[in-house]
Amino acid sequence: MRSMPRPRLPNLSRERSRHGRVKWFFRVGKGPRVRLPDKYSTDPSSDFMQAYNAAMEGRVIKTKPKSRYKKETLGWLFDVYQQSAKFADLAVGTRRARAYIIKGIVSNAGTSPLSDITPKVVRKGRERRAKTPEAANNFLKTMKAAFAWGVDSGLIDMDPTKDVKKLISKTDGFHTWTPEEIEQFENRHPLGTMARLALDIMTYTGLRRQDASMIGRQHIKNGQIHFKASKNDEWVYLPIVPPLQKSIDASEAGDMTLLLTSRGKPFSSPASFGNWFRDRCVEAGVPGRAHGLRKAGAVLAAERGATVSQLKAVFGWTSDDMASLYTKRADRKKMGLETGGLLDRS
């Protein structure tokens, strides 16, 4: 691909898929994102400039979405949904995760007519994933999003997912690391190793695995991390505490991404980083995984008195729900220990 002329046209952003495909979007401030043609061009007669000028004027040039599947099949619905402004306006991490789920669904049922997708079929799909409730609910969430968009857009008449409920998980989700498990991992992966740097980044920042794998030196300013969370596009500002700085200095960290593969390259996706870190956990003999470190950080911060607002700022949550969950648990633990002392008759 030819190098893009500089300076770039205003209000443009460029994204590259894990397959190397470049996608262009137009967005003013926090307004809606408008997908532009993939081929960048400043030629006034090009499709790109026509779409760009229309977006500048608040218009959208509607193009016929392309699909490799026959119309009114499940694969067709997912294809046109992924080309919609609704999908493009999702946070980068959400789009990536949803696209991964869609890929798995269409590989098995892409040619199925939409008329065959009944509530019963959707429930069966959910139940097939019931051993991992989070995966089952993410499958359902993705199905609901595509069908709801299809109905709102007038492309389809019925939404078979509408009355299908999420599974209620009976577990606390990902295992939360204990201090002993963190120490065990550190003993197996000493300071200076990439595994230790990964652990320290997630432990001392609370970043999600997709963000931890993307942090680079360009995000570090005056001893602070300035980063836009991929899941919700919220800016996160975090201090680099001394133990984390020591770990960075001791490691052969990269530039655009601190964390590198054994070949010295950035990880190709959050999933590949997660799989690699899982293997390092197995080597250390600990049950925890990447996400559990984020939970451990939230528990520790809450038990040390962090407020809901402080937890939201550190962990990038946009609502009070998750932060309140951790502060309430911390308060309950504190009250239990304090009240338990009143029962001592000695």
N, C-alpha and C positions, 0 to 999 in steps of 0.2 A: 504494500500500500504506500502511496506517495505521502511524503511528510506534509502535514497540514500547514497552510500558510499562517503566519503570525502577523498581527494579533488575531486571536479567535473572535468570531462574531459574538456579540453580547448575549447573555442569558443561555448559553449553550453548555451542556455537559456531555461528556463522552464516557461510555462504559464498555468494557471488553469482557465478553463471556469467557468461561473456562475453555471454550473451544477456539478462542481467538477472534470471534466475530465482534466487530465494532458496532455499537449502537449509539445514536445521537438523540438527545432530548432537549426540549426548550422549556425553560421555567423561569418565571419572574418571581423572585423572593420565595415565599412559601405558597405560591399559587399552584395550580394544577400542572403536572408534567405532560408535555405533548411529545409523543414519539415522532421523530422525523425520519426521512429515508436514510438508509444505512450509508449510502455513498455521499460523502461530503463534497460539496462544490459551491463556489461563489459565483458561478455562471448564472446571470439573471434568469435564463430560460430553463435552468435545470429544475428537476422535481424537488431537489433539496431546498433551493432558494425560494421556490414558490410556496412550499410548506412552511419555511421559516418566516417569510413575509406574512403569510396568513396568520401564523401564531402571534406575530408581533401586533397584528391588528385585532387580535382576539377572536379570530376565526380558526376553524379547523377544517382542513381539506380531508374529506372522507375518502379513503382508498379501500378498495375491496380486499378484505383480509384473505391471505393465502392459507391453504391447508392441504396436506398430503392425503387427508382422509375424505371420504365421501360426505357430502352435506348431511346434517342431522344424525351424525354418529357421535359417540363420546369423544373420539379423537378430534373431530372437527370442532366441537364445542370448546375443548381445551385449547386448541390452536388459536381460534379467534379471540378467546378470552385473554391469552397471553400477549396478543397484539393490541389489546384495548388500552385506553387511557387509564381505566380503573386499575389494571394490573401494573402499568408503568408508574402509577403514583404510589405504589407500595414502597416501603423502605427496601434498600438493597438486600439486606439479609433475609427479609420476608419473601421477596421475589425469588431469591436463590433457593430457599428452603421449599417454597411452594412448587417451583419448577422441577425440583428433584422428585417430589412426591408425584407430580403429574407424569413425569417420565415413567415411573413405575406402574402407574395406573394404565396408561395408554399402551404400554408394552404387552399387557395382558388383555385389555378390553377396548382398545382404541377403535376397532371396527364395529363394535356393538351399536346397533341403532338406539337412539335416545329413547324410543318407545319401549325398549326392553329394560331401561334403567328405572325400576320401580322402588318404592320405599323398602320393600322386602330385599331387593338386590343390594341396596345401599347398606342395610343393616347387616347383611351377610358379609359385605366387605369390611364393615367395622368389626364384626365378631371374629373374622379371620386374623385380625391384628390385636385381639383382646388380651393376649399374653403380655403385650407391651401397651398399656392404656394410653400412654402419650402418643405413640405412633398411630393408634386407632383414632384418637381424637384429632390428630393433625390430618389424617386422611379425610375424616368427616368435614373438618374445617375447610379443606381445599375443595372438596366436592360442593359444599354449600356455597362457597364464594363463586365458583364457576356457574352453577345453576342459577343463583340469585342474580348474577350479572346478566345471564342469558335472558331471564324473564324481564328484567328491567329494560334491557335493550330491545325487547320485542322480537328476539330471535327464536325463542321457544315459549310455549304456553304453560308448561307445568314444571314445578320444582319438586322432584321426588325426595329431596333431602330435608324439606321444610320441617317435618314433624319427627325426624330422627334425632334422638338425643345423644349427647356425649356420654361416654362411660365415666362413671365415678370411680376414681382411683382409690384403692384402700391402702395405698402406701404413701410415703412422703416424697416419692419420686426418686431423683438421683441421690445416691448415698452421699451424706455430708462427711467430709474428711474430719478425722479427729487429730489433735496435736501429735499423738503418737504415730499416726499413719504418715503425717507430713515429715516427721523426723525419720521414719523408716525409709521414705522415698529419698530424702536428702542423703542418708547414709549410702544408699545404692547409687545415687547420681550426684556426686560431689560438685562443689563450686567449680565453674569453668566448663561444665558440660552443657550441651544444648537442652537436655532434659531438665536440668536444674534451672536454667534460665526460663524455660517455659513455666515450670512450677512457680518460680518467683514472680514472674509477670502476672500470672493469674492470682496468686496469693496476695500480693501487695497492691493490686489495682482493682480486683473484683470484676475485671473485664470478661465478657463472654468469650468463648473459645474462638469464634470467628473474628472478633476484634483483637484478641490477644495475638492471633497469628498474622495480623495485618499491621500492627504497630511498628513504625519505623522511626529513624532519627529525625525525619521531617516533621514528626508529631511532637517532638521534644523541644521545649523552649524554656530557657532559664530554670531548668530543674523541674519542669512540669510537663505533663502529657496533655495536649489539647487534641481531642479526637471526637469525631462525630460517630456515634454508635450506629452500626449498620442495621440493627433491628428496627429502630424507630426514628433515625436521623436526629436524635437529640445530642447536643454537644456535651461532652464530659470533660471535666478539668480535674486532674489528679496530680498530687505531688509525687515525685520520685523519691521515696524514702531511702535512707542510706543502705539498707540491706539489698534493695533492688538495684541501686546504682553500683554497688560492689559486685553484684552478679553480672550486670551488663559489662562492666570493665574487665571481669575475669574471663568472659566468654568471647569466642570469635563471632560476635553478633554481626548481622548484616547491616546494610544501610537503609534501603527502602522498606525492608522488614527485618526486625531484629532476629526473629526466629527463622532458621534455615534448615533444609533437609540435609541428609548426609552427603548430598551432591553439591551443597552450597547454594541451593536455589530456594526461593520462597515456596511455601506450600501451595499447591495448586488450588486447594479449596479448604473450607473449614472442616469438611468431612475427612479429608486426607490428614489434616493436622490432628483431628480428634482420634483417628485410627492410630496414627504414630504415637500419640501420647498415651493411648490405651496400652500399647505394647510396652511402653516404658513403665507403666503402672504394674503390668504383669511381671516384668523383670524385677520390680521392687517388692512384689508380693503384697501389694495393697489393693483393696477392693474399690477404691475411689477412681473416678474419672474426671475429665476436665470440668464439667459443669458443677460437680460437687465441690470444687475449690471455691467457686463463686458463692455457693451457699454457705460454705464455712466462713468466708469473709463477712458475709452479711450477719451471720450468727454472732461472730466475734465483735463486730462493730456495734450491734444492737446491745449485746451484753455489757459493752463498755460505755453505754449511755447515748449512742447516736440517736438523733431524733428522726422522725419520718422524713422531714425535709432534707436532712443530711444524707440519709440513706438513698433517697431519690437522686440527689446530686451525684453521689459516688457511683451508684449502680445504673444510672441512666433510665430509671423507671419514670413513666409519665403520669401514672396515677398513684394514689396512696395505698392501693390494695396490697401489693407485695411488701412494701415497706412496713405497713401496719402489722402484717402477719409476723414479721420478725420482731418488731418492738413489743407486740403483745406476748409473744412467746418468752422474750427476755424478761418482761415484767412479771409474767406468771412464775418463771423460775426464781426470780429474786424474792417475790412475795412468799413462795413456797418455802424457800430456805429460811427466810426471816420468821415466818409463822411457825415453822417446824420447831424453832428454838423455844417457842412458848410452851411446848408440850413437855419440855424437860422438867421433871419433878425433883431432880437431884439438888 
